[in-house]
Amino acid sequence: MFSYTFHWNQALKALPQMLDGALVTLQVALLSMVIGLALALALTACRLSGNRILGGFATAWVEIARNTPALFQIYMAHFGLGNFGIHLSPYTALLAGIAFNNAGYLAENFRGALKAIPDTQTRAGRSLGMTSVQAFRYIVLPQMLRIAFLPVTNQMVWAILMTSLGVTVGMNTDLAGITQELNARSFRTFEFFAIAAVIYYVIAKVVTLGARLLAARMFRY
């Protein structure tokens, strides 16, 4: 009944190609996090601004990002925008979709972190002669980043794993895309995807461990 014959040599010979794809995966994930962090800070500012329009826009973004599948968001970036004459390459669509998703989750993380900081600390800063901006920058923001650091790390791991969705919009230069092409040529599905899974696992663990070491160094006090 079990007649499958493993051919690991064929898969291992393609390991350099898969590692090249892993670099593209990391590139997309890192860029999406940088863009997502910037957008998340802007969304957080909009939600705290007191302006109904800006607050409503930010809340809608967060709700859509957190309550719809990431695959749909990437599809909309690639196929949906095409209906309006905006044609994005698979790479750009994947990057845009993941950045949109990251921004929504990170904005909610930042909101939760801000709620964990007592308002009295801002008032204490103001009593020392600081402006609202200075109090936020020197008192609130460092504490917010400390509280949100590990959730941001989790989002980075999620961003790495989300890059695998790029194959659905024709992305063929990242780890998942190269693995799929190698599988299509050889039909060694188990071997290629098992190796790809190990690479994803190692990347995720390295990111997590690196973040914990960095947190221990940065937030010792």
Protein Blocks (a to p, Z undefined) as FASTA:
>chain_A
ZZcccdfklmmmmmmmmmmmmmmmmmmmmmmmmmmmmmmmmmmmmmmnopaklmmmmmmm
mmmmmmccfklmmmmmmmmmmmnopacdfklmmmmmmmmmmmmmmmmmmmmmmmmpcfkl
mmmmmmnopafklmmmmmmmmmmmmmmmmmmmmmmmmmmmmmmmmmmnopakbmklmmmm
mmmmnopmklmmmmmmmmmmmmmmmmmmmmmmmmmmmmmZZ
